[in-house]
Amino acid sequence: MMLTDAQLYTRVANIINAENFDKSLRPVVQLFKDSAEKYSTIPEPEFIQASTGIKLEQIENITPGHTEKFLEEFEKFTKRQELERAILKAADMLEKGDYGPVEKLIKDAVQISLQKDMGTDYFADPKGRINKYFNAGGQVSTGWPQMDKLLYGGFSRGELNIFAGGSGSGKSLVMMNIALNWLQAGLSGVYISLELSEELTSLRTDAMLTSMSTRDIRKDIDTTELKVKMVGKKSGQYRVKGMPAQSNVNDIRSYLKEVQIQTGIKVDFVMVDYLDLVMPVSVKVNPNDQFIKDKYVSEELRNLAKELGILLVTASQLNRSAVEEIEFDHSHIAGGISKINTADNVFGIFTSRSMRERGKYQIQCMKSRSSTGVGQKIDLEYNIETMRITDEDPDGYAEQQAKYKPSPSPNDIMNSLKPQSTLKSSVPIIDQSTGEVLEATTKHIVADVGSAKLKNLLNSLKK
């Protein structure tokens, strides 16, 4: 098939591997690859026979149906051969105790496929393309209007967001506050701590949620419990998980899957506290080689966010040179620029003891792929007692966004204009053991008395 139609070779070139074929055919496959690479052509049948001793014949009258069948079979063949070889190789790794790369090896083999997605036709549907970017799984408000404005709407699913700060700058507090904002917006998520205990992380969130200091919480645990449970009824579901330092992304992935299986929670966001304490899966590196370690960890975290379609936020340490600075740049990130290159958004946390006492936090945008906010700063309010970080929204961004609500549909208009009559009927509550009438309640019955004329008018709006 490939000898007859050279375009078929170009369509399978990214997955073709001589090792997948019988030994007698491997020289032919390699000849195809070499000829295509060096001369941008497929070798002639006579040249193949002279070079390898294998005689191939061209096929007459190839139809589109034959082409699609060939591509489907070739994809299955390649995936099967690669997976078989990966399993054999993995067995040797397991015997040597080298567990880390096994999952990636198998996953790479399973994910082998031909490139059938032709990408976005730029001119075909500009409106649909733009709406897809802004609405499909992205632009989730952070709960801080100033940050939303800087990011053109908020964080997006499938992206890696990093908050960088010095020791004691409040990296964890920032992440806990955003998590609480998302919970109160109805999202469900997981906070993974590789540093703080589950109990301390939860206690800090208690203070933020109840507007009580940890000192007051200790004095009145019953009130705290009542407030937390009341808010919990209106919020998304939340899990706080402590993991040991040096855990890897596979540990995080396994935990998330277990949470979804056992609890049924659909995880919308994951907070990882924090990136510098996570180890890579795909390679073995010296923990002291921060640049390489962070490069692989940040790539794996971002891949996890894309794979699960979640909002992912983590934190990183600033180095010593950033201690006295009031303006941050990439040179202040501990471990170098590798994690900056991978991240979609990076923010520097600037605060001091005096700022916290005055109730101030400042966040600087160091990198953003989705906006032009690099270098801009936002000032947030901080309650030193409850550790709650809020945004006073001096520019009124949240109010402006509320004005851009979608227009009501014809059905919505119709429901609001329908004449309604309410009939009341008394429904007694009877004690089943004695037959005594305990009380009478009022049951409301709504009757739809909408007119056909109004329906016709609104149906015309749809057209």
N, C-alpha and C positions, 0 to 999 in steps of 0.2 A: 504493500500500500504506500509506504513512504518513498519507495523507489519510483513509483508511478506519479505521485503527487508530492513534490518537494514541500509544499505548504503544510502538509501533515507533519513532516519532521519538525518544522518550526513551532508547531503547536504543542508538540510533546517534548521539545528539547530540554525544558527545565526539569523534567523528571526522568528522562531516559538514562539508564545506567547499564553499562556493559556487563556488570556482575550479575544482573538479573537473568541473563540469557544462558542457554547451554554453552558449554565450553567451545563447541565447534562454531557457534555464531558470534562469540564475543569479538573476534577480530573484525567481523563485518560491521558490527555496531560501532566499534572504535573508529573504523574507517569512515563511517558516516559522520561521526562527531568531528574528526580531524578535518575532513573535507569541507564541512559546513563552516568550521571555525576559521580555517586558513583561506578558503577560496569562495566561501558563501554559495556553495552549490552541493548537490548530491552527486556522488560518483556514478559513472555509467556502469551498466551491468557487466560489460566486457572487462572493465578495469577492476571491478570487484572480484570477478572470477580469476583474473590473472594474479591479483594480489593475495587472495585468501583461499582460492580453490572452491569457493561456494558459488553455485549458479542460482541467481535470482531472476525471476521473470516479471515483467511489467503486467499489469492487469488492465483489461479493456473495459471501457464504459463504467467508470466509478460514478455512482449516484450519490446525492447528498445523504440518503439513508445509509449507504455503505460507510460514508465518512463518519457520521455520528456513531454508528455501531463500532467502528474501529477505535475511535477516541474513548468510548465507554469501556470497551474491553481492555484497551491498553492501560487505562487508569487503574482498573481492578487488578490487572496482572502485576503492575508495578507496585501497587500498595501491598499486595499479598507477598511478593518476593522480598520487599524491604522489611515488612513486619516479621517475616520468618527469620531473616538474618538478624534483625534487632533482638528477637527473643533469644536466639542462640548466644548472641554477644552478651545479653543481659544476664544469662545464666552464669557465664564466666565471671562477670562483675560481682554477682551476688555471692558466689563461692569465695571470692577474695574479700568480701565485706565492703565492697565499694557500692553503697546503696544510692548515693546522691544522684548520679547521672542516669540511673535506670529509667525513671519516669520520663525524663526528657527524650531518651532514646526511643522508647516505645511511642510516645506522643508524636514525635516527628514522623515516624513511620506511618502512623494511623492518619495523620493529617495530610499526607501526600495527595495532591489533586491537581488537575489541569486548571489553568486560568481561564475560566469561562465568563467571569464578570468583566465586561468591557468598559467599566468605569462610568463616570457621569458625562452625559451629553450636555455640554455647557450651555448651548443655545436652545435646547429643546424646551425646557420648562423652568425659566429663571425663578418664577414665584414659588413653585413647588420646591425647588432646590434650596432657596433661602429659608422657607418655612421649615423644611426638614432640619436645617442646621440649628435654628433657634428653638424648635419645639420638640424634636425627636430625642428624648432621653437626656436633654441637657439644660443648661441655664437654670440651675436650681438656686434659689435665693439663699444666701448665707445667714440671713436674719439681721445683717448689718447693711442698711441701705447705702452707706458710703462705699462699702466694698463691692456691693452689687453694681453700683454705678461705674466704679473703676473697671469691673470685669464685664461690662455690658450685660448684666443680668445675674451673674453668680457663677458658681462652679458647674462644670459639666461632667456627666457620667463618663467613665472610661479614661479619665485623665488623672495625672499624678500632681497633687498639690502639696507643697512643702512650706512649713513655717520654720524659719531659722532664728535662733536666738542664743544668747550666752547662757551660762549656767545660772539658774534662778530667775531667768527673764520671764518665765510664765508660758513656755511652749505648751505644756500640758493643759494649763488653764484655758488658753485660747482654743485648743482642740475640744476640750470639754464643753466650753460655751457654745461653739458651733454645733456640736452634737446635740446639745439641749435645744438650740434653736430649731434644728431639723426635727427632733422628736416632737416638739410642740406644733410643728407644721404638719405632723401626721406621718413622717417618714420613720422607718424602722432601721435599726443599725446595731453595730457592734463596736465596742471600744476595746482594743487590744493593747494592754500595757506590758512592756518588757522591763519596766523599771519600778513603778509603783504597785502596791498590792491592790487587789480587787476591792477590798474594804475601804482603803483610803481614797481610791478613785471614786467610789460610790458615795462616800461621805462628802467629798467636795461637791459632787453633783447635787447631793441633798441640800447643801447650803445655797447653791445657786438657784435651785428650784423652789425652795421654801422661803427664800429671803431671810433666812436665819443664819447667824454665825455658828460655827462648829461648837463654840462654847455654849450657846443657847440650845443647840440641838441636844447636847449631852444632858442639859438640865431638864429638857422636856421632849423625851423620845416619842411619847404618845402623840403629841401634836404634830411632830415631824412625820410620823407614820401616816397620820390622817391626811396631811397635805400632799404627801408623795402619792398616796393611793388615789386621791381625788384628781390630781393632774394626770396620773397614769391612765385613767379612764378615757381621757380625751387625747392622749398622745400615741405615737407609734410605740412599738415594742423595742426593748433595749437590753442588750447583754454586755456585761463587763467581764473581760477575760484576762487574767494574768498569765503570761507565758515567760519562760526563762529566757534570759539574754542568750544570744547566739542561736535563737530559733530561726527557721528559714521560711520562705514564702510557701513551701509545700505544707508546713505545719499550720500556717494561717489558712490556706485553702482547705485543708482537711477539716479544720475546726468549723469553718463557715458552712461546709457541706453538712457536717454533723448537726449544726444548729438548725439548718433548714429541714433536715430529715426528722429530727426529734421534736422540734417545736412548731414547724410549719411556717416560721417567720420568713417573709420575703425580704432579704437584706437589701436595703437601699444605699447604705453608707457604711464605710469601715474607717475607723481612726486607728492608726498604728503609731504607738508612742514608745520608741521612735526609731527612725530609719537606721541610725548609726549602730544600733544594737542587733540588727537583723543580719544574718549570714546568707550568702548566695547559695543557690541549689546547683546551678549548672557547672560551676568550676570550684576547685579547691584553691583557696587563696590564703595567704598569711594574714591573720587579723590585723597585723601592723601595716599592711599595704592598703591603706584607707582608700586611695584613689580607685584601684581595681575593684576592691570589695564593694564600694558604694556604686560604682558603675553598674555592676551586675545586679545588685540588690534593687536599685532604682528602676532598672529595665524590667526586672521580674515583677515588681510591685505594679508598675504601669500596665504590664501585660495582664496581671490579675484583674485590675480595674476594667480593662477592655473585655476580658473573657467573661466576667460576671455582670458587666454593665452597671457598675456601682460608682458612687462618689467615694474617692479615696483621699484621705488627708493624713499626712505624717509630719514629722518634725526632724530637724537636724541641728547640730551644734555649730555655733560660730566660733572661730578660733580666737586666740588671745589678742591678735592685732585689732579685733573689733571692739575691745573693751572700752576704749576711750573715744570711739567714733560716734558721730551723730548722723553720718551718711554711710550706708552699707553698699558694698559692691561684691562681685563674685569672688574676689580674693579673700573675703572674710569668711567664706564657708569652709568649715573643717573638712579636710580630705580632698580639697581641690574642686575643680569645675565639673567633674564627671556627672554628679547627680543633677547639677544645674542644667547640663545639656539635655538630660532625659526628661526632667520635670516640665509640666505645662505651665504651672504658676509657682513662683517662689516669692515669699514675703519675709522681710526681716522684722523682728519684734524689737522695738526700741523702748526701753523703760528704765527707770531707776527707782531707788527706794523713795526719794522725794516725790517723784511723779506718782508712784502708787499711793503714797500718803495723801496726795492732792486729788487722787481719783482719776488718773490719766494713763492711757496706754496709747502708744503710737505704732502704727504698722506701715512699713514702706514696701512698695511693690518693686522687687528686684528683677523679676522676669514674668512675662505673660505672653502666651502665644495667641490668645483670643482678643486682646485689646491693646491699646497704645498707652497703657497706664504706667509703664516702667518709669521708676523714679518718683512717682507721686506718693504722697503720704496721706494717711487718714488718722484722725484723732478719735479715740473711743473713750467712753466713760467707764470707770472701774470702781466697784464697791469693795473696799478692803475687808469688810466684815464678811460679806457673802460670796466674794470672789466672782461676782457676776460682771461680765463685760457687756456693755450695751452701747448703742449708737443713737445719739440724739437727733441725727439726720438734719443737720443745719440747713442743707440745701433743699429739703423737702422732696427728695428723690422718690421715696415710697409713695407719697401722695400723688406725685406726677404719674407714676406707673399705674396707680389704681384707676386713673382716668382712662387708660387704654384698655378697657375691658371689651371683650368681643360684643358685637351688637346682638340683641336678643333675636332668636329665630322666630319664624312665623308661629310655631307651636307655642313658644313662650308667651308671645303677645296674645295669642288666642286664649291661653289658660288664664292670663291676668284679666282679660276682658269678659270672660264668660259670666253671665248672670247666674248666681247660685242661690238656692234656697236651702235653709237648714231646718230640718224637722227634728223635733225632740220627742224621745219616748222614754218613759220611766222604766228602768230595768231593775227589779228587786234582787237583792242578794239574800239567799235562803240558807239557813243552817241545815245541812243534809241529815244530821242525826235527829233533830227535834222538829224540823219543818217550819221553824219560826222565821219570820221575815226580819232580818237584822237592819237593813237600811236600803234605801232606794237611791240609785245613781242615775245620772242623765246620760243617755247615749245619743251622740250627734250623728245624724245621717245626712250626707251631702248629696243633693240631687243636681245633676247636670241639666241645665235648661238652656244651653247654648243654642243660638239660632242658626239655621242653615245659611242664612244670608251672610252672617259673619264668617262662617267657615269658608264660603266661596270667596269672600274678599281676601282672606288670609292665604288661601291656596293660590290665588293669583300672584301674591308676593313671591312665592317660590319660583314662579316662571320668570 
